[in-house]
Amino acid sequence: MNTKIALTLNAKRYDIDVEEDFAHFLTAQMKQDFEFHGNNDLKLLLQAYVRKNFALYQQEKQMGELIDRLQNL
């Protein structure tokens, strides 16, 4: 089942349809990065994008290190 999540950027509201189980996770993450019930500017969006990509970079780096360790066992 899909759930709608709304976010306002530059005074324009965007509704995003996502699966219900993902919606809980996404809502929690968005509340950390944005003014969830107010307006957000593009600078805030860019900052959140860079933070999330840096976290993804770190996770992928850690996974690569774990794979290397497992292959060397």
C-alpha positions in Angstrom: 0.0 0.0 0.0 1.3 3.5 -0.9 1.5 6.4 1.6 1.8 10.1 0.7 4.5 12.2 2.2 4.5 15.9 1.7 7.4 18.3 1.7 7.5 22.0 0.9 10.4 23.4 -1.1 10.6 27.1 -2.1 6.9 27.5 -1.2 5.8 24.6 -3.4 4.4 21.5 -1.9 5.5 18.1 -3.2 3.6 14.9 -2.5 5.7 11.7 -2.7 4.1 8.3 -2.9 6.1 5.5 -1.3 5.4 2.1 0.2 4.0 2.2 3.7 6.9 0.4 5.4 9.4 2.8 3.7 7.3 5.8 4.5 8.0 5.4 8.3 11.7 5.4 7.7 11.6 8.2 5.1 9.5 10.4 7.4 11.9 10.0 10.3 14.9 10.8 8.1 13.1 13.8 6.5 12.3 15.2 9.9 16.0 15.2 10.7 16.9 17.0 7.5 14.1 19.4 6.9 11.5 21.6 8.5 8.9 18.9 7.9 5.8 21.1 8.4 7.2 24.4 7.0 9.0 25.7 4.0 12.5 24.7 3.0 14.8 26.4 0.7 17.0 24.8 -2.0 20.2 25.3 0.0 18.7 23.0 2.8 17.8 20.4 0.2 21.3 20.5 -1.3 22.8 20.1 2.2 20.6 17.2 3.0 21.5 15.6 -0.4 25.2 15.9 0.3 24.9 14.5 3.9 23.0 11.5 2.7 25.4 10.8 -0.2 28.3 11.1 2.2 26.6 8.6 4.5 26.1 6.3 1.5 29.8 6.7 0.6 30.9 5.7 4.1 28.6 2.6 4.1 29.8 1.5 0.7 33.4 1.9 1.8 32.7 -0.1 5.0 31.0 -2.8 2.9 34.1 -3.0 0.6 36.4 -3.4 3.6 34.2 -6.1 5.1 34.1 -8.0 1.8 37.9 -7.8 1.6 38.2 -9.1 5.2 35.8 -12.0 4.5 37.6 -12.9 1.3 40.9 -13.1 3.2 39.6 -15.5 5.9 
